[in-house]
Amino acid sequence: MNKHAFNLRVSIAAATLAISVFVSAAPAAAAPASPSQFGLFHPPHAIQGAIPTPDDTLEVTATEPYGGVHGSGRAYVLLAPGHTAITDPIVVVEGFDLDDAMDFDELYTLLNQEALVESLLARGHDAVVLDFASATDPIQRNAFVFTALLAQVDALLAPGVRYPVVGASMGALVARYGLAWLETQGAGHRVHTFVSFDGPQRGANIPLGLQHWVEFFAAQSADAATFRAILESPAARQMLLYHFTATSGSTAAADPLRTAFLADLAAVGEYPQVPRRVAFANGTGDGAGQGYAPAAQLIEYGYNNFIVIIDGDVRAVPGAGTANVFVGRIRILFVSDTQRTVTVTGGKAWDGAPGGWRASMAQLADTQAPYGDIVALHERHAFIPTVSALDLPDDDPFLAVSALPDPAALSPFDALWWAPTNEEHVFISPVTAERLLLELQRPVVDVPGAPVLTVLQLAPARPNPARSGTRFTFGLAQAGEVAVEILDVRGRNVRTLLREARGAGAHDAAWDLRDDAGRRVPAGVYLVRVAAGQEAVGRRFVVLP
């Protein structure tokens, strides 16, 4: 075989690997839903029905530039039955579309897992789905596209109408930055709930060894070089906890663009303060990882016929000690011998941590190599670690969130949801769909018989969800009689926590999850309602088994 023929075959293998590692979100045995899918939604197990035609498409251009450039995009609109214009919207922000090829059909299919979109429309919500012109642009630039969309939506709504925003994967960072920036600027917004769905709030993870695998073969293949360029795109560099370009000596590090992005987040106050903040994680909360230890070998690949020698082995980041996370070699007798070893000492063991996962290694093993077999010793890795999705302290990637007495107290989110087992990144299970529908409902200021809130204040329950007890903080504008009640979702009284005179200012009320008869209440959704004078306000929260 001549050099050109060999290089062609290596190019094909490297390009296929790059696609496998960074594109497909489907299980190894299934085809990806879109060649451009990266960090949005897992393909549904079954399409619920025919894909509808959007009722409208809003062209969006940012009014605020970033880096001297105005971003752009479009928003697809689906109106609820009976609506002739956007009336009660839910804004959804897409994730990382690596070649910007996803259109409405693909986005709808991905979003409508468990008939989620259909359920929202049936409940009277209009869906507004933001699709960026360039999702690989800096997150800040697309955040200004998002804020421009909100301005367009607000102009179409009746005064006083508020709505939720859902950011999926990278879209959660876009929405977080955009909402916080609006508040910092004093511009205001109408968002009552911000949902981060498996968003990389503390960063995303692609095994450093796999990144170096792609970079190594990029020297042989223009296609692999293209995918290396995607890894080097601004958004990827801003999100990844470890980046191959920042591997220095034996130290794994993030790209400088990530450091700059975090500084920009800090400058706008980290998070929006006005809306209720809710975080969903596809990772488990019990600390169980992906099934292998730090420094475990992930990929084994070797071939030797004396003329051609190929090696491409990958290990997980060690967490402690030292490991060769990548060892690569392409040797052609009398032609070339290219070798590379990437060694890492310490670093956080993100690869095997609890989190929303990707089956990158299994997909690589299914790739038909020109020589030998690529063997995946472990199929998947954490893509969005649980502690990242919930924005919890990340000193321990294997933190057992469910064992914490009050996880929400350690997070900037008001409510935290995690999966019973590690699930595929942004997979929507029936339980998750139910929880999303709950969180996307209108704020509870209209409990039967309750007037609209004006000056009475009620903070989110802490913890929420609750297993052994929870506490509520409320504020009174003036002294007077106040009642704090627990209601079920039908508005029936479960427990009266207090009914007495209180002074102006902040007060607490605790609930031990028992009803007025002293019985432990069943798991489910409950309401806390605080009433004082002619005002009342309520909040939903969840009781766990």
N, C-alpha and C positions, 0 to 999 in steps of 0.2 A: 504494500500500500504506500502511495506517495504521500509527501507531507501535506499537500493540499487536500487530499481525500480525508486524511486523518483530522486535519483541522476542521473540515466541514462537519465531520461526525461529532467531534468534541463541541463544536458550536451548537449543534442541534441539542445535544445533551444538556449543555449549560443553559441554553435558553429555556428548555423544558423545565429544568430545575427552578430557574428563577420564577417562572410562572407558577410552579407548584408551591413554592415557598410563600410567595407574596400575593397570590391572586385567589386561589380557590378557598372558599369557606365551607365547602361541602365535605362530608366524610370521605375517606379515601376511596370507598367503593362507589361514590356517586360523582357525577359530573358537576362542575361548578355552575351556578345559575347564570353567571355572566363572566366573560373574560376580563371584565374590568372591576370585579368586586374586590374590595379591600375594606374590612372594618365597617360594614354597614349592617346588614341583616343576613342571617342564615336562611337559605332557600326553604320555603315551607315544605312540609311533607306532602301536602296536596293543595293545589290551587283551589280556593273555595268556590270560585265561579269565574265567569268571563271577566276579562279586564275591561273596565269601563273607559270611556273617552273622557278626558278632563273637561270640566264645564268651562274652564278658563285657564289661561296661562299668563302670568304676570312677568313681564321682563323687568329685571332689577339691575340697576347700576348704582354702585356705592357713591354716596355724596362725599364721603371722607376717603382720601387716598391713604395708602400705606406704602412706604418706600417709593413715593412719587407715582404710584399706579392706582387707578380706581378699579376695583374688582367688579365682577358682574356675575349674573346667573339668571335663573328663571324659576318661578314657583308654579307648580301644577296645582290646580284647585278642583276639588270635588265638593259639590254642594250637597247638603243633607236634603232628603225628600221634602218638597214644599218650599225650599229656599230658592230665590231667583238671584240672590247676591250673597256675598260672604256676610254671615249674620252672627255665627257663634263658632269661631274658628279654633282649631288646634294646629299650631305651626310645628312642623317636623323638619329638622335640619339633617341633611345627609352626611355620611361619613366620607372616607377617603376613596375616591373614585380614581384609580391610578392612571387611566387613559381617558377619563371624561367621556366614556362611551355609553354610560347608563342613561336611558331615557325613561319616560313615564312608565312604560309597560314593565320594565325591570324593577323600578322603584316600587311600583304598586304591588307586584308579586312578592317582593321581599318584605314589604311592610304589612301585608295582609295575612301573615301567619296567624293561625287560629282565628281567622276571620276578624282580625282586630279592626281594620279600617271599616269593614262592613258594620261592625258593632257600633263604632263611633258615629258613623253616618246615621244609623238607625236611631241613635240617641239624640239626634238633632245637631250634631257637631259637623262643621265643615272642615275638610282636611286641606291644609296648605303645605305642600312639600317643596322645600327649597333644594334646588339642584345647582351647584356651582359650575360656572364656566370652566374653572380650573381648580379642582379640589386639592391639587398638590401645592398651590400657592401658600404663602405664609398664612397661618391661622388668623392673624390680626386682619389681613386684607379681606379674607372671607367673612370675618366678624362684622366688618363694615358693610358687606353685602347683606348680611343678616339684619343689621339695624335699619338699612334702607328698606328691606322688605317689611319690617314691623311698621315703619312709617306709612308705607302704602296700604297695609292692612288696616291700620288705625283710621286712615282717612275714609275708609269704606264703611266703618262701623258706626253704630249709634253711640251717642255719648254714654260713658259709664260702662260700656261692655268691656270685660276683661277676659283673658284666655290663657291657656297653658302653652308651654313650649317644650318639645321633646328633642333632645340632642342625642343622636345615636353615634356611639364610638367617638370619632374625631369631632362630629357635630356637637357633642356635649361641650367640648372645649371652645368651639366657635361661639356657641350660645352663651356660655359662661362669661367669656371675655366681652362679648357684645353687650350683654345686659349690664355687667358691671361698669363698662365704659359709659353707657347711657346715664347711669346713676351718678357717676363721677362728674359728668358734664352738666348735670342738672336738667337733662333733657326729658327724663321720665320715660315710662313705658306702661303698657297695660297688662303685663304678664303677671298672673296670679300664682302660677306654679311653674317651676323649672325642674324638668325631669332629665337626669343624666342616665342614659341607658348603656351600661357597661362602658362608660367613658373613661379614657386614660387620664384621670384627674392628676395622678402622680406619675404618669408615664406608661408607655406601651413596651412590650418586650418581644423581640425576635431573637432567638439564640444567636449570640455573637459569632459562634462558630459557623452557623449557616450563612450569616452575612459575609463572612470571610470566604466561604465556599463560592458564593456568587462573584465576589470581587476577584477571586483567584482565576476563575474561568473567564472572566471578562477580558483578560489578556488574549484569549484565544477566539473570542466570539463577539461580533458586533451586537448580537441579540442580548448576550449576557451583559454587555456594556450598557445597553439600553436599560436593563433592569437595575443595574448598579446606579444609573443616573436617577431612577425613581427613588432608590434608597437615599440618594443625595439631594432629593427635592426638599424645599424648605419645610413643608409640613411633616415629612418623615423625620427629618433631623430635629424638629421641635418636639416630637412625641417620644422617640425611642430612648429608653433608659440607658442603653449602651449602644454605641454606634461604631461601626468598623473603622471609620475615619479617625475616631478619637482614641483608638487603642494605642497606647503609648508605652513602649517597653512591655512590662507585664501588668499594666494597669488598664482595666476596662472603665470607660467613661462615656458620658453623654457628649454630643456635639455641642460646640459653643452656641449654636443657634437655640438650643434648648435652654441654656442658661439665660440667654437674652430674653426668650419668651417668658420664662418664669419671672424675670424682673419686670416685664411689662404687665404681667398679671398682678404682681404686687402693687404696681403703680396705680392700678384701677381698683384696688381694694380686695383683690383675690376672688371674691364672689359677689353677685348681686345680693342686696339686703332686703329688697322689697318682697320678692316672691317667696312662697314656700319652696324649699329646696329638697328634692327627693333623689336618692341614688339607688340604682339597681346594679347588682353585680351578677354575672353569670358564674362566678366562682363560689365555692362553698364557704361557709363561715366557720367550719369546725377545724380548720387548719390542715385538712388532708390535701396533699399535693397531687401531682400528676402521676405518681407511681414510681418515681426513681429518685435517687439521691443526688446531691450536688456532685459535679464532676463526672457523673455517669456518662458512658459513651452512648451517643445518640445515633450516629451513622457510622457504618463500617463499609468501606468501599476500597477494593484493591484488585489489581490485575497485573500479571507479569508473564510475558511470553519471551523474555530476553530481548526482544526488539522494542516492545512498547511496555512501559511501566506506568501505571496510573494509581495514585492514592488520593483519597478524599475522605478523611475521617473527621468526625465532629464529636466533641464532648460538651457537656453542660458547663456553665460557669461554676467554679468550685465552691464559692462561698467562704471557704477557709482552705488554707494550703495552696497548692499550685496544680494547674492542669493545662495540658495542651488542648485548647478548645478547637483548634483546627490544625491538621497536618495534611498538606497537599503536595502532590508531585505529578508532573507530566514529563516523562522521559521518552524520547524517540532516538534510538541508537544512531549515532553519528549526525544527528540533526540538532537536538536541543535537550536540555534538562532543566526544567523549572521546578523549584521547590520552595515551599513556604511552611513555616511552623509559627503558630500564634499561641503564645503562652500567657495565661492569666493567673495572677496571684490574688487570692481573696475575691472581693466583689460580692454582691448580694446574689443569692441563688434563685434568681427569678425564673429560670427555665422550668423547674419542676414544682414551682409554688402553686398554691390554690389560685384559681382564676379562670376566666373565660378562655378556652383553649383553641388552638389551631392544630390540625393534624399535618403539619408541614413535613415531618419526617416520614410519615406513612405515604404521603403523596410523592415524596422524593423516591421512596423505595419502589413505587409503582411505575416510575419512569424507566423506559427501556434504554439502558445504557449501551453505547456502541461496543464496549468491552466489559466483561464481568457483570456482577450483580451488585446493586446498591441495596444494602440491608439496613432496615430501620430497627434498631434494638429497642427503641421506644417510639411510639407513634406520634405523640403530641407534646406541646409545650404550652405553658401559660402565656397568653397573649396580652390580656389585661388582668394583672394580678388583682385578687379580691381587695387587698388594702389600697390599691390604686383606684379602683372603681368607686370605693366608698370613701376615699380620701381620709384614710386612717394612718396613724404613724407607721412608717414603712421600715423601721429598724429591723423588724422580723418579717420577711416575706411569708412565713408560715403562721402568722398570728391567728390564733383561734378567736375570731370575732364573737362567736356565739357564747364564749365563756366570759366575756367582759360584762360587768354589771350594768353598764350604760354605754354601749358603743357610740350612740349618737352624740354623747357628750364630748367625745374625742374627735368628732367630725364636724365640718361646717354644714353638713346636711341636717335637715330637720327629721328626716325619716330615711332609714336604711333597709334595703331588701337584698338578701343574698339567696343563692340557690341551695337546695338540699345536697346536691352533688355538683362537681365541676361540670359545667355545660359548655357547649361550643359557643364561641364569642357571639353575642347578641342573638342567640337562639331564643325564641319566644315559646315557652311551654304553656300549656293551658293555665297553670297556676300563675305564671308571670303575666299572661294576658289579662287574667282577672284582676291582678294587682294593678296593672297599668290602667285598666278601666276605672278602678276605684280612685286612683290618684289624679286622673284626668277629669274627674267630675268638678263641677263648679264649687267654689269655697262654700263651706257650710255657714251661712249667715241667715239662712232661711229655714231653720228648723221650725216645724209647724207652730204657729202662734208667736214666732219671734220677730220683732221688728229688725230692720237693717241696722248694722253696727254703725255708730258714729264716733263715740269717744271711748267706749269700753274696749279693753285690750285683752287678748288671750294668746299666750305663747304656745308653740307646739308641745305636745306631751313629751316627756323625757323619762325613761326611754320609750321609743316607739320604733318597732314593735316592743311590746312588754310581755314578760313571762312571769315575773313574780310580783310586780307592782309598778306603778308609774306615778308621775307627779305633774301637776299643772301650775303654771304661774300666770296670774291675771293682774291687770291693773285697773284701778278705779279712779276716775277723774275727780270724784268727790265722795265724801263719806255717805254711807247709807246702807240699806238692807241689800244683801247679795245672796244669791242661791247658786250653788254649783251642783249640777246633776250629771249622772251618767245615763245615756240613753242607748237603746239598741238601734239598728239601722232603720227600724220602722217608727222610731220616735217614742217608744215606750220607756218609761222610767225603769232603770235597773238599780240605781243607788243614788241617794241624795247625800252628797258629801258634806255639805254645810248649807245652812240657811240662817243667817245672822247678820248683825250690823258690823260693818268693817269701815275703817277710815280710808281716806284717799291714799293712793300709792299702790305699791306692788304687794301681792299676797300669794301664798302657796296653798295648794290643796293636794293631798296624797290619796291614792286609791290602792287598796290591796287586792284588787280584782275579785272582790266578793260583792254579792248583791245585798239588798237590805235585809235578807233573811240569813246572811252569813255564809251562803253557798258560793263556792268558786264558780265564776261565770265560764261558759264555754268559750273556746277560741273563736275569733271572728272580728268583725269590724264594729266599733262602738263610736259614740259621739260624747264629747264633753260639752256641756252647755252652761254658760255663765250668764246670769241675768241680774241686772241692777237697774232699778227705776223702770224707765220705758225702753231700755236697751237690752239686747241679748246677742251673744255671739257663740258660735260652736266650732269645734274642730274634730275631724275624724282621726282615729288612731286604731291600732290593731293589737289584739291580745293573742299571743301564741299559746299552743297547747302546754 
